[in-house]
Amino acid sequence: MANVCEVCAKGEMTGNNVSHSHLKTKRSWKPNIQRVRAMVDGEVKRINVCTRCLRSGKVERAI
């Protein structure tokens, strides 16, 4: 599944794990993406949406 929200374009972020001795290794943070049935331009489509967009009401879910 794609790790990008189709509403707000939120995607994967990268950074470092920093240990107690200050050694750094690469890591990534992935958004919580859900595949939902939603109304898009009057028709039902399956889209990948982050949970923040779902919770804030930016997506109208189809029943």
C-alpha positions in Angstrom: 0.0 0.0 0.0 1.2 3.5 -0.8 2.3 5.5 2.3 0.8 8.7 1.0 -2.5 10.3 1.9 -4.5 11.2 -1.2 -6.2 14.1 0.5 -3.3 16.0 2.3 -0.3 14.3 0.6 1.1 13.3 4.0 3.9 10.8 3.4 6.8 9.1 5.0 9.4 11.1 7.0 13.0 10.2 7.7 15.4 11.0 10.5 17.8 9.5 12.9 17.6 7.1 15.8 19.9 8.6 18.4 21.4 6.3 21.0 22.5 7.2 24.5 26.1 7.4 23.2 24.8 9.7 20.4 25.4 7.2 17.6 22.9 7.9 14.8 21.2 5.4 12.5 18.6 6.1 9.8 14.9 5.5 10.6 11.6 6.4 9.1 8.1 7.5 10.4 5.2 6.2 8.4 1.7 7.9 8.5 -1.3 5.9 9.6 -2.9 5.3 6.2 -6.3 3.5 5.8 -7.8 2.3 2.6 -11.5 3.5 2.7 -14.5 3.7 0.5 -15.3 7.4 0.0 -17.4 9.7 -2.1 -15.3 11.4 -4.6 -17.0 13.7 -7.2 -20.3 11.9 -6.5 -19.1 8.4 -7.0 -17.7 5.8 -4.6 -14.0 5.1 -4.8 -11.4 3.4 -2.7 -8.7 5.9 -1.6 -5.8 5.9 0.8 -6.4 8.4 3.5 -4.5 9.3 6.7 -6.5 9.0 10.0 -6.2 12.7 10.7 -8.1 13.5 7.5 -10.7 10.8 8.4 -11.1 12.2 11.9 -11.3 15.9 10.9 -14.1 15.2 8.3 -12.1 16.0 5.2 -13.3 12.7 3.7 -17.0 11.7 3.3 -17.1 7.9 3.8 -19.4 5.8 1.6 -21.7 3.3 3.2 
